[in-house]
Amino acid sequence: MKTVILTIFTLLYAVVPSSWVKSNGPGEVTYRIHSIFIWNFIKEIQWPANAGSGEFTIGLLASTDMEAELRKILTSTRITTSRKINLKVYKSIAEVNKNCHILYLDAENSDNLSTALQKVKGAPVLVITHKDGAARFGSLINFVTENGKPRFEMNLSAFEKTGLKYTQTLKSASIPLN
């Protein structure tokens, strides 16, 4: 069962529009895959009631390529939510704040994890990184490559501290860390 779920998660890009299949390089493919994962995380994670009912905000401390890929998926697919999804692009770690539901730090910015965690401390923010070992240092979800395939680690104890709830499907597709 875990293999089936993982296959579904990692191969979702096969069902996105054909214009997405063309790529200018491996970095673009990575951002595309991460965008698809984030889109699914929105559906597989429940935020606490105190997370508000207005706009759902995804904060990005990432390259403009990631922003472009995430905008593509958010505009070309339907996410089952009654909330409008907003992207907030941070130019530097100094701009990061608690006013987002997801905070994504790409590989180039994942060194800022410690500072980012301090800035969102006490808030139900799903912090996602892309750096070896980042989940062990507080990231809730960390993108990794395992045997040449895109995967993600989940820091289960960090989830408990935020009040975010994940589905069993998401946990089964992850590399769980305590």
N, C-alpha and C positions, 0 to 999 in steps of 0.2 A: 504494500500500500504506500509506504513512504516513497518508494521509487516512482510510483505513478504520480503522486502529488508533486514530487521534485521535478519530474519530467514536464508536467503541466506548467509549473512555475517558470522553469528555465527555457521552455520552448514557446512561450507565449508570443514572442516576436514573430512567429510564423503566421499569426492570424492578424497582424496589424496591416495597415495599408501597404501595398506593394512599393510605394514611393519610399518607404522606410527601409526596404531591403538594400537599396543602393547605399554605399558607404564611401566616405572619403578616407577611411583609415580605422585602425583598431580603437582609437580613443572615442570616435563617434559611435561605434558599435557598443562600447562599454556604457556610454551615457544613455544610449537607446535602451539597453537591457536594464540599467538601473532605473530609468523612467518607468518601464513596465513593472518592475518590482514595486516601486513606490505606489503606483496606481493600484496594485493589488494589496499593498499594506493598508491603504485607506479602507478597503473593504474588509480586511481581516483583523482590524484592531478597533476596539471600542474605547472612546475617550470618556472620561467621567462626566457626569452631568454638569459639573462646575466649569467645564471647558467651553461653555457658551453655546449659543444657538445661531450666531451670526455667520459670517464668512469663515470658511475653513482655510487656514493659511499654511502654505508650505514655504518655509524660509530656506533660501539657498545661499550658502557660502561656497560658490562653485564657479566654474568657467561658464562663459556665455553659451558654450555648446550644450552643457547640461540644461541650462534654462530653455534653450531652443527645443531640445528633445522633449522635455517635460511639457512645454506648451503644446507641442504637436499632439502628444498623447491625450492631454486633457481636453483639447478641442476636437479631436477626431474620434474619441470614444465616449461612451456614456457611463459615468460612474453613478451607481445607485446611491444618491444622497440628495437630501432636500436642501443642502447647503451649497452656496456658491463657493467654488474653490479659487483662491487667490494665491498668486506667486509673489513672494517678497524677496527681492535679491539684495543681499547684503554685500557691500563693497569691501568691508573689512570686518574682522572679529569684533571691533569696537561697536559696530552697529547692531550686533546680535542681541535679541531681547526675548522675553517670555511671550511675546505676542504672536506666537505661531504654534501650530499643532505638530508640525514636522519640521525638523531642522536637519538639512542635508549638508554634510561637509565632504567635498570630493577629496580625491587622493592628495591633491596639492594643499588642501586646507585642513586635513585631518590632524595635523600636528597641533592645531588649535583646540583640540578636544577638551582639555582641562579647563581652559578659559570659557569655552562654550557651555560646558556643564555647570560652571559657576553662574553664568548669566541666566540659565534657565532653571536653576535649582528651585525645587518646590513646585514647579509647574508641570502639568501633564503634557510634556513635549517629547515626541518620538525623535530621539537623536540618532541619525544614521550617518555612518562613516564608511570610508573605503581605505583602510590601512591595516596591514597585518597587526594583530594584537589589540586593536582598538576596543573590541568588545570586552576584553578583560580589564580595560581601564575606564569603563563606564558608558560606552556607547551602547544603546539598546539593540541596534542592528548594525552589523558591520559586513560590508560586501567583501568576499574573498573569492579566490579561484582555487578549486580543488580538483585535481586530476584534469586540468585544462577546462573545467566547466565552471560557469558562474554559480556561486552559492552565497549564502548569507548565514552569519552567526547571530544568535539571539542571546543576550545577556538576561537570563530569566530573573535574577535578583534585582537588576536595575529596573526591569518592568514593574516589579512589586512596589518599588519606591515611588514610582510616578503615578500609580493608580490606573495605568493603561491596562486593558485586558486584551489578550490575543486569543485567536481561535486555535483549536487543536490542529486544524489543517495547516496553519502557519507554523506552529511549533514542529509539526511532523516534517515540514519541508526544510526546516532550518538545521543548523549545527547548533544544538542547545548548549549553553554554558551556564553554570550556576554562579 
